[in-house]
Amino acid sequence: MRNIKLVLEYDGTNYHGWQKQPKLPTIQETIEDALTQQTKTPIQIVGAGRTDTGVHAEGQVANFHTDSSIPLSAFQKGLNTMLPHDIVVSAVDEVPADFHARFSAKSRRYRYTILNREYPSAQQRHYAYFYSVPINIDLLDAICQSIIGKCDFSSFQKTGSDRINPVCEIINTRTYKVDEYVNIEIEADSFLRGMVRAIVGTALKCLKKASHNSETPCVLFQNILKAKDRASAGPSAPALGLSLIHVKYNE
């Protein structure tokens, strides 16, 4: 059996996330249907990250096993012909039998994009969170830098998540502005469900609250982190601003 690795780009607007769900359109099922049609045999794929409804990807990774002899170039060309225009296969490789898109991953990097100006965008409404309150980039960066390292991120885990261990290691963060768009990139060895969106939403809450409070945004944020309680944090930022941009492996 061959083990095939796919690198995927997709617009998550019209999908109910990555993972298959009964009677709902998902990224995983759409790709599996195309692969099954292409190979003439049922195919199941594994994704590196289970992106939620409306979340996008520039560098999602998936793998599947097949005894098909289809050349790698034909896999890519065929899939891009069969898949809808909002899902694209950007690379195809044959990998060792023990490669697993999810469990072999060493880290994942997400980017959250905020349109920070007085009026929204018609063209970018599905890809950036419109937030009209001016953002202090230096203070936002300080908040993000303060979470680098290994920590219990229970305060930023989606309610109802089935993950038992809430400890993750943030490897690095990057906060930068391009024109009127504020970007927050976070790389970690793993993420809790809804973690990035909760961090962004809470950071914005702390920036706003600090203007009426004697404590700095970092102190407010760290107090929420230490509480290990989702109820103490801010609301999650909308899914549309989030994109999985890279998955790192030992390759």
The 8 nearest C-alpha neighbors of each residue, nearest first, counted from 0:
[[1, 66, 65, 64, 2, 96, 67, 3],
 [2, 0, 65, 64, 66, 3, 93, 96],
 [1, 3, 64, 94, 96, 63, 93, 95],
 [4, 2, 93, 62, 63, 92, 94, 1],
 [3, 5, 62, 92, 91, 61, 93, 94],
 [6, 4, 91, 61, 60, 90, 62, 7],
 [7, 5, 60, 90, 89, 59, 88, 58],
 [8, 6, 88, 59, 58, 89, 87, 60],
 [7, 9, 57, 56, 87, 58, 86, 88],
 [8, 10, 86, 56, 85, 55, 11, 87],
 [9, 11, 55, 85, 12, 86, 56, 8],
 [10, 12, 53, 55, 54, 14, 13, 9],
 [11, 13, 53, 10, 14, 125, 54, 239],
 [14, 12, 11, 53, 15, 10, 24, 52],
 [15, 13, 25, 24, 11, 16, 12, 52],
 [16, 14, 52, 25, 24, 23, 53, 51],
 [15, 17, 52, 51, 50, 14, 25, 18],
 [16, 18, 26, 50, 49, 27, 25, 51],
 [19, 17, 27, 16, 49, 25, 20, 26],
 [18, 20, 28, 25, 27, 17, 21, 26],
 [19, 21, 23, 22, 18, 25, 24, 15],
 [22, 20, 23, 19, 24, 25, 28, 18],
 [21, 23, 20, 24, 19, 25, 15, 28],
 [22, 24, 21, 20, 25, 15, 19, 14],
 [25, 23, 14, 15, 22, 26, 28, 29],
 [26, 24, 14, 15, 17, 28, 16, 27],
 [25, 27, 17, 29, 28, 30, 16, 14],
 [28, 26, 17, 30, 29, 25, 18, 19],
 [27, 29, 31, 30, 25, 19, 26, 32],
 [30, 28, 26, 32, 27, 31, 25, 33],
 [31, 29, 33, 27, 32, 28, 34, 26],
 [32, 30, 28, 34, 33, 29, 42, 35],
 [31, 33, 35, 29, 30, 34, 28, 36],
 [34, 32, 36, 30, 31, 35, 37, 81],
 [35, 33, 37, 31, 36, 32, 38, 30],
 [36, 34, 41, 32, 40, 38, 42, 39],
 [35, 37, 33, 39, 34, 38, 32, 40],
 [36, 38, 34, 35, 39, 33, 77, 78],
 [39, 37, 40, 35, 36, 34, 67, 69],
 [38, 40, 36, 35, 37, 41, 34, 67],
 [39, 41, 35, 38, 42, 36, 37, 34],
 [42, 40, 35, 43, 39, 34, 31, 38],
 [43, 41, 35, 31, 34, 40, 44, 63],
 [44, 42, 31, 63, 41, 45, 64, 27],
 [43, 45, 63, 62, 61, 31, 42, 46],
 [46, 44, 61, 62, 100, 63, 47, 43],
 [45, 47, 61, 48, 100, 60, 101, 44],
 [48, 46, 101, 100, 60, 61, 59, 45],
 [49, 47, 46, 50, 101, 59, 60, 243],
 [50, 48, 17, 18, 51, 46, 47, 16],
 [49, 51, 17, 16, 48, 54, 52, 55],
 [52, 50, 16, 54, 53, 49, 17, 15],
 [51, 53, 16, 15, 54, 14, 11, 50],
 [52, 54, 12, 11, 239, 238, 51, 14],
 [53, 55, 11, 238, 241, 51, 239, 52],
 [56, 54, 242, 11, 10, 9, 241, 243],
 [57, 55, 243, 242, 8, 9, 58, 59],
 [56, 58, 8, 244, 243, 59, 7, 9],
 [59, 57, 244, 245, 7, 56, 8, 6],
 [58, 60, 7, 56, 6, 57, 243, 47],
 [61, 59, 6, 47, 5, 46, 100, 7],
 [62, 60, 46, 5, 45, 100, 4, 47],
 [61, 63, 4, 3, 45, 44, 100, 5],
 [62, 64, 44, 3, 2, 43, 45, 65],
 [65, 63, 2, 1, 0, 3, 62, 66],
 [64, 66, 1, 0, 67, 63, 2, 42],
 [65, 67, 0, 1, 68, 64, 38, 2],
 [68, 66, 65, 69, 38, 1, 0, 70],
 [67, 69, 70, 66, 65, 1, 71, 38],
 [68, 70, 67, 73, 74, 71, 38, 72],
 [71, 69, 73, 72, 68, 74, 67, 75],
 [72, 70, 74, 73, 91, 75, 69, 92],
 [73, 71, 75, 74, 70, 76, 91, 69],
 [72, 74, 76, 70, 71, 75, 77, 69],
 [75, 73, 71, 77, 72, 76, 78, 70],
 [76, 74, 72, 78, 73, 77, 88, 79],
 [75, 77, 73, 79, 78, 74, 72, 80],
 [78, 76, 80, 74, 79, 75, 73, 81],
 [77, 79, 81, 80, 75, 76, 82, 74],
 [78, 80, 76, 82, 77, 81, 87, 75],
 [79, 81, 77, 78, 82, 76, 83, 75],
 [82, 80, 78, 79, 33, 77, 83, 37],
 [81, 83, 79, 78, 80, 86, 84, 33],
 [84, 82, 85, 86, 81, 79, 80, 87],
 [83, 85, 86, 82, 87, 79, 9, 80],
 [84, 86, 10, 9, 83, 87, 11, 82],
 [87, 85, 9, 84, 83, 8, 82, 10],
 [88, 86, 8, 7, 79, 89, 9, 85],
 [89, 87, 7, 90, 6, 75, 79, 8],
 [88, 90, 6, 7, 87, 8, 91, 5],
 [91, 89, 6, 88, 5, 92, 75, 7],
 [92, 90, 5, 4, 71, 75, 6, 3],
 [93, 91, 4, 3, 94, 71, 5, 90],
 [92, 94, 3, 2, 4, 1, 91, 95],
 [93, 95, 2, 3, 92, 98, 4, 96],
 [96, 94, 97, 98, 2, 93, 1, 3],
 [95, 97, 2, 98, 94, 1, 0, 64],
 [96, 98, 95, 99, 94, 2, 103, 100],
 [97, 99, 95, 96, 103, 94, 100, 2],
 [100, 98, 103, 102, 101, 97, 62, 45],
 [101, 99, 47, 61, 46, 62, 103, 60],
 [100, 102, 47, 99, 104, 103, 46, 48],
 [101, 103, 99, 104, 100, 47, 98, 105],
 [104, 102, 99, 101, 100, 98, 105, 248],
 [105, 103, 248, 102, 101, 106, 247, 100],
 [106, 104, 248, 247, 188, 103, 107, 249],
 [107, 105, 188, 247, 187, 104, 246, 189],
 [106, 108, 246, 186, 187, 245, 247, 188],
 [107, 109, 186, 245, 185, 244, 243, 246],
 [110, 108, 243, 244, 185, 184, 242, 186],
 [109, 111, 184, 242, 183, 241, 112, 185],
 [110, 112, 241, 183, 240, 182, 184, 242],
 [113, 111, 182, 240, 127, 181, 128, 110],
 [112, 114, 128, 181, 127, 180, 115, 129],
 [113, 115, 180, 129, 128, 127, 179, 130],
 [116, 114, 130, 131, 179, 113, 180, 129],
 [115, 117, 131, 118, 114, 179, 130, 133],
 [116, 118, 131, 119, 115, 132, 130, 133],
 [117, 119, 116, 120, 131, 129, 115, 130],
 [120, 118, 129, 121, 117, 114, 116, 124],
 [121, 119, 123, 122, 124, 118, 129, 114],
 [120, 122, 124, 123, 119, 125, 118, 126],
 [121, 123, 120, 124, 125, 126, 119, 127],
 [124, 122, 126, 120, 125, 121, 127, 119],
 [123, 125, 121, 120, 126, 122, 127, 128],
 [126, 124, 239, 123, 127, 12, 240, 122],
 [127, 125, 240, 239, 123, 124, 128, 112],
 [126, 128, 240, 112, 113, 114, 123, 124],
 [129, 127, 113, 240, 114, 130, 112, 237],
 [128, 130, 114, 119, 113, 127, 115, 131],
 [131, 129, 115, 132, 114, 128, 113, 116],
 [130, 132, 117, 116, 115, 133, 129, 118],
 [131, 133, 130, 134, 115, 116, 117, 207],
 [134, 132, 131, 115, 135, 116, 130, 117],
 [135, 133, 136, 132, 115, 139, 206, 203],
 [134, 136, 138, 137, 139, 133, 206, 140],
 [137, 135, 139, 138, 134, 140, 175, 174],
 [136, 138, 140, 139, 135, 141, 174, 142],
 [139, 137, 141, 140, 135, 136, 142, 216],
 [140, 138, 136, 142, 141, 137, 135, 143],
 [139, 141, 143, 137, 174, 138, 142, 136],
 [142, 140, 138, 144, 139, 143, 145, 137],
 [143, 141, 217, 145, 139, 140, 144, 138],
 [142, 144, 140, 145, 141, 146, 172, 139],
 [145, 143, 141, 146, 142, 147, 140, 172],
 [144, 146, 142, 143, 147, 141, 217, 221],
 [145, 147, 144, 143, 148, 169, 142, 150],
 [148, 146, 169, 144, 145, 171, 170, 149],
 [149, 147, 169, 168, 146, 170, 150, 167],
 [150, 148, 168, 167, 169, 166, 147, 151],
 [149, 151, 166, 167, 152, 168, 148, 146],
 [150, 152, 166, 165, 153, 167, 227, 149],
 [151, 153, 154, 155, 165, 166, 150, 224],
 [154, 152, 227, 156, 155, 165, 151, 228],
 [155, 153, 229, 228, 227, 152, 224, 156],
 [156, 154, 194, 197, 153, 152, 229, 198],
 [157, 155, 153, 194, 191, 192, 154, 193],
 [156, 158, 193, 192, 160, 159, 155, 194],
 [159, 157, 160, 156, 229, 192, 155, 193],
 [158, 160, 157, 161, 156, 162, 192, 229],
 [159, 161, 158, 162, 157, 192, 156, 191],
 [160, 162, 163, 159, 192, 158, 164, 157],
 [163, 161, 160, 164, 165, 191, 192, 159],
 [162, 164, 161, 165, 160, 166, 191, 153],
 [163, 165, 166, 162, 151, 167, 153, 191],
 [166, 164, 151, 153, 152, 163, 167, 191],
 [165, 167, 151, 150, 164, 152, 149, 168],
 [168, 166, 149, 189, 150, 169, 190, 165],
 [167, 169, 149, 148, 187, 188, 170, 150],
 [168, 170, 187, 147, 148, 171, 186, 149],
 [171, 169, 187, 186, 147, 168, 148, 188],
 [170, 172, 186, 169, 147, 185, 173, 187],
 [171, 173, 185, 184, 143, 144, 186, 174],
 [172, 174, 184, 183, 175, 185, 171, 140],
 [175, 173, 183, 140, 182, 184, 172, 176],
 [174, 176, 182, 181, 173, 183, 177, 136],
 [175, 177, 181, 180, 182, 178, 179, 174],
 [176, 178, 180, 179, 181, 175, 182, 114],
 [177, 179, 180, 176, 181, 114, 115, 175],
 [180, 178, 115, 177, 114, 116, 181, 176],
 [181, 179, 114, 177, 113, 176, 178, 115],
 [180, 182, 176, 113, 112, 175, 114, 177],
 [183, 181, 112, 175, 111, 174, 176, 113],
 [182, 184, 174, 111, 110, 173, 112, 185],
 [185, 183, 110, 173, 172, 109, 174, 111],
 [184, 186, 172, 109, 108, 171, 110, 187],
 [187, 185, 108, 171, 170, 107, 169, 172],
 [188, 186, 169, 170, 189, 106, 168, 107],
 [187, 189, 106, 168, 105, 107, 167, 169],
 [190, 188, 187, 167, 106, 107, 191, 168],
 [191, 189, 194, 192, 167, 187, 188, 195],
 [192, 190, 194, 156, 193, 165, 189, 162],
 [191, 193, 194, 157, 156, 190, 160, 162],
 [194, 192, 157, 196, 195, 156, 197, 191],
 [193, 195, 155, 191, 197, 156, 192, 196],
 [196, 194, 198, 197, 193, 199, 109, 185],
 [195, 197, 236, 235, 199, 198, 194, 193],
 [198, 196, 235, 200, 194, 155, 195, 199],
 [197, 199, 195, 201, 196, 200, 202, 194],
 [200, 198, 202, 196, 201, 197, 236, 195],
 [201, 199, 236, 235, 197, 203, 234, 202],
 [200, 202, 233, 204, 198, 203, 199, 232],
 [203, 201, 199, 205, 204, 200, 198, 206],
 [204, 202, 206, 200, 201, 205, 207, 199],
 [203, 205, 201, 207, 202, 206, 208, 233],
 [206, 204, 208, 216, 202, 207, 203, 209],
 [207, 205, 203, 209, 216, 204, 208, 202],
 [206, 208, 204, 205, 209, 210, 203, 211],
 [207, 209, 205, 210, 211, 206, 204, 212],
 [210, 208, 212, 211, 206, 216, 207, 215],
 [209, 211, 208, 212, 207, 206, 213, 215],
 [212, 210, 209, 208, 213, 207, 214, 206],
 [213, 211, 209, 214, 210, 208, 215, 216],
 [212, 214, 215, 209, 211, 210, 216, 208],
 [215, 213, 212, 218, 209, 219, 216, 217],
 [214, 216, 218, 217, 209, 219, 213, 212],
 [217, 215, 205, 219, 206, 209, 218, 220],
 [218, 216, 220, 142, 215, 219, 221, 141],
 [219, 217, 221, 215, 220, 216, 222, 214],
 [218, 220, 216, 222, 217, 221, 205, 215],
 [219, 221, 217, 223, 218, 222, 216, 205],
 [220, 222, 224, 218, 223, 219, 217, 225],
 [223, 221, 225, 219, 220, 224, 218, 226],
 [222, 224, 226, 220, 221, 225, 232, 231],
 [225, 223, 221, 222, 226, 154, 227, 220],
 [224, 226, 222, 227, 223, 221, 154, 151],
 [225, 227, 223, 228, 224, 222, 154, 231],
 [228, 226, 154, 153, 225, 224, 152, 229],
 [227, 229, 154, 226, 230, 231, 153, 232],
 [230, 228, 154, 231, 232, 155, 153, 156],
 [231, 229, 228, 232, 154, 233, 227, 158],
 [230, 232, 229, 228, 223, 233, 154, 226],
 [233, 231, 229, 230, 201, 223, 154, 234],
 [232, 234, 201, 200, 204, 235, 197, 231],
 [235, 233, 200, 197, 236, 201, 232, 204],
 [236, 234, 197, 200, 196, 237, 233, 199],
 [235, 237, 200, 196, 199, 197, 234, 238],
 [238, 236, 239, 235, 240, 128, 196, 241],
 [237, 239, 54, 53, 240, 241, 236, 52],
 [240, 238, 126, 125, 53, 237, 54, 241],
 [241, 239, 127, 112, 126, 128, 111, 238],
 [242, 240, 111, 54, 239, 238, 110, 55],
 [241, 243, 55, 56, 110, 109, 244, 54],
 [244, 242, 56, 109, 57, 245, 58, 108],
 [243, 245, 58, 57, 109, 108, 56, 242],
 [246, 244, 58, 108, 107, 243, 247, 59],
 [245, 247, 107, 106, 108, 104, 58, 248],
 [246, 248, 106, 105, 104, 107, 245, 249],
 [249, 247, 104, 105, 250, 103, 246, 106],
 [248, 250, 247, 105, 104, 103, 106, 98],
 [249, 248, 247, 94, 103, 104, 98, 105]]
